[in-house]
Amino acid sequence: MTQEFVATIIAASGTELSLDFIESLLQKTEATHTEWLAEGCAVDLFFEDGEAHALQKVVASHLGNMPCDVIVQPSQGRQKKFLIADMESTIIEQEMLDELADLIGLRDKVASITRRAMNNEIDFAAALRERVALLAGQPESILKDVASRITYTAGAQELLRGMKASGAQCWLVSGGFTCFVEPVAKQLGFDRFYANTLVVQNGALTGEVAAPILDKDSKQKFLQQACAELQISLAETMAVGDGANDIPMLAACNAGGGLGVAFEAKPAVRAVVAPQINHTDLQTLLYVQGIAATAA
């Protein structure tokens, strides 16, 4: 029994997918037909049968050095009912602990620990405690000061609008802190959020994180919790993240037939998570579901 696959090609900003180029690509591959999602920017190539990894290699080989992202998946069930997203360096552009450290002159030291943790070189929980300990004694007001630095990743707002318009449930799950995650979740329209909590006493940070710490295993558990609560399968879910603490969540999503995507991810993540966004923005997560730009 054959299974139809779709290869979604999304071009980076400033790169155009011409009609002639896509027509030539159609002829060079065994694709049966194409459908435009955003003219010149995003297009679907449909295949009657195949294997996702092999088809992705074929399409990518014909794209050459063009800055495009390609994601191949079964066409049936590609539109998802649930999105679970990491926040820092995914939905927003910042790593908030690094920004906090910047305000007290410790950015280089903290950012180095962050990079190692996000690339799976050191334990996430231990790295979190080590970095937060450096904030001990800082006034609580520093949290408000650094929150003003938050900027959304390109496509984040469009992604949430598109998911909500399609009727999907969206959760924001972060190894960061509630004081930053909550306002982002509320402003963008996430249905639920989970994060860690900084301990504050007498108006100052204690340098501690309240237990239990939300780590890499927690994110996977929230994905499974959502499936149970919403009575959906993993195949009906989408997950996105960039760091090593996202790997179990992304891997579980993909293993269950869903779509777990590494977004501008660290090398350790790209090495083990096949669906990747390296050239385009978060609106790509709408295109790979077959949601056209006019519907976003």
N, C-alpha and C positions, 0 to 999 in steps of 0.2 A: 504494500500500500504506500503510495507516494505521499509526501508531505511538502506543501508549498513553503518556501522560504522567501524572505524579503531582505534585501540589502539596502539600508538607508545610507545615502551619501550626503554629508553636510559640509559645505565649503566654509572655510574661514573667512572672516570679514576681509573684503578687498579682493577675494578670489571669486570668479564667476564660473559656474557650470553652464557652458553653452549648450544650446539644443544640438548642434552638430557633434559636440564632444560626447554627449549622452547617447546620441544615435550611434556613434562609432563604438561606444562601450557596449551597447546592446548587441551589436553585431559581433564583437570580439568575445563576448561571454555567451553562456547558454541561457541568458535571461529571456523570458517570454514577452515581457512588456514593462513599461515604466509608467510611473505616476508622479507628477510634480506636487510637492508639498509647499514649496516657496520657489517661484520661478528664478532660476539662476543660482539658487542657494541650497535647496534641499530636494532630493528626489529619491524615490523608491524604485529599485530593480527587483522584479519578481522572478523566482526560479521554481520550476515544477517540483524539483527534488534536489537532494544534496545533503551536505553536512556543513554546519555553520562555519567551523574553522576553515575548512577547505574553500568554501565560497568566499569567505572574507579575504583569504590570501589571493584568490584569483582577481577579485575586484580591486584590491589594493595594488596588485602588481600592474594593473592597467592605469591606475591613477598616477603612478610614478611618484614624483616629489611634490605633487600638488598638496597644499596644506588643507587636507580634508579629514574628517572623521568618518569611519565606516563601521556600522554595527549590523550584524546579520543575525536573524532570529526567525523562528517559525512565524508565518504571517497570522495564523489563527491565534487569537488570544493576546495579541500584542498590546492592546489598550488595557491599561492596568486600573485596578480598583483602589489601590493603596500605594502611597509613596512614603518611604521613611528616609530622611535626609540627615546627614551630618551637618553641622553649622559652620565651624571655623575653617577657612580656606575652601569652603564649598558654597554654602548659601551666602556667607559674608566673606570679604576678602582678607580679613585679619585673623591672626592668632591672638586672642585677647590677653593671655598671660604675658606674651611678648610685649604687648602694648602697655600693660601695667608695669612691667619691668622697665620699659623705656622711660616712664615718668619718674622713676627713682634712680635712673642711671645704671641699670643692670641689664639692659636689653641684650647685649652680646652674650653674656653668660647664660641667661634664660633661653634665648633663641637657640643656642647650641644644644641645650638639653631637649628642647622641643623638637628640633630636627632629628635628633637621635631616636627619640621616642616614636615619632611619626614614621620613621623608617625601620621600626622594629628592631633597633639596636639595643634598647634598654627597656625594662618593664614599664608599662604605661603608668600604673598606680604609683610606683616608686618615684618615677620622674615627676609626676604631678605633685606629690608631697614635697619633693626636694625644691621644686620651683616655688610653690606656695609658701614654704617656710621662709623664703627670702623676703616675703611681704610683711612679716610680723611687725606690728607696731605702726604700720601705715594707717592714716585716717580713713574711715569708711568713705569719706567724700571723694577719694581717689577713684572709686568705682564709677561714680557719675561722670567724672572728668574723662575717664578713658572710654566710656560708652559713647561719648560724642564723636569718637573716631570711627565708629562702625560705618562701613559702606557695603552695599549689596553687590554681590557678584553679578556680572552681566547676565541677563536672562532669568535671574531668580524670581523677580516679580511676575514675569510672563509665565514662567513655569507654574507658579502657584495659581495664577488666574486660570490657566488652561486646565490644570488638574481639578480645580474646584468646579469649573464649568462642565467638566465631564462627569461630575458626581463622585470623584474619588475622595477618600479620606487621606489626610496628610499629617504625619507626625515629624517633629523636629527632635532629634536625639543627639546630645552633645556631651563630650567629656569635659566641656567647659563649665561655665557657671550660670546659675539661674538668673542672676542679676542682669546678665547680658542676653541670655537665651529667651527669657520671657517676653521682653519688648519686641524682639525680632519675630518671634512666633506670632504674637498678636498683630503686629503691623502687616505681616505678609499673609496672614490667614490660615496658619497651621491649626489643625483641630486640637492638637495636644503637643506638649513638649516635656522633655525629661533632661535633667542636667545635674551637675554637682552643686554643692552649696558651700560658699566660703563662710567660715565661722567668724562672727563679729562680736566683740564684747566691749562695752563702754565706749562705743563709737570708733573702735580701732580693729583692724584685722589681727587675728591671733596667729596667723601663719599656718592654720589648720584647715582641713577639708572635712566637712561633716560626713560621717559614715551613714550608709555604705557608699563607697566610691563607684560611680558609674564608669565601667571600663569596657574593653573590647567584648567581653562575654555578655555584658549588659545589653549592648546594642542588638546582638543576635536574639537575645531573649525578648526584647521589645518587639522585634519583627515577628517572632513566633506568637507572642501575646496578641498582637494585632490580628493575626490570622484566626486565632481562636475566638476573639471578641467579635470580629466582623464576619466570621463564618465564611472565610475565603481560603483558597489554597495559596501556597507560595508562588505558584504559576501566575497568580493574579496580582503580584506585587512588584514594585520597583524600589531599589535602594541605590543611594548615591553617597560617595564619600571619597576622601583623599588620603587618609592616613592609615598606619598599620592597625590602629584600634578599630578601623572599619572593616578589616579583612574578613573576620568571621561573619559579620552581617552580610557583606557582599557575596561571599562564597555560599552561604546558606540560601540566599535568594536565588543565585544561579543554579545551585544544585537542585533546587525545587522547581526549576522550570520558569522562574521569574527572570527579571533583568536587573542584575547588580552591576552598577557602572562605576568605574574608577574615574573621578573627575580631576584632571590636572594633578594626578596622584604622584606620591613619592615612589622611587624606584622599587622598593620592596612590595608595594601594592601592584604596580604595573606588571611585576614579574609573575603574579599569581592570579590576577583578575583580567580576563580577556576583553570584555566589553569596556572600551575606554573612550573618554573625551579628552583629547589633547590639543585640539586646534580651535574649537568652537565654544560657544557658551551654553548655559543651562537650558536654553530653549530647545537645544538638541534633544533633550529628554521628552519633549512633546513630539518632535518630528519622528523619533523612533517608534512612537506609538501610532503613527499615521495621522496625527493631529496637524492639520495644515495651518499655515501662518494666519490665514483669515479667520480661523476658528480659535486662535490662541487668546 
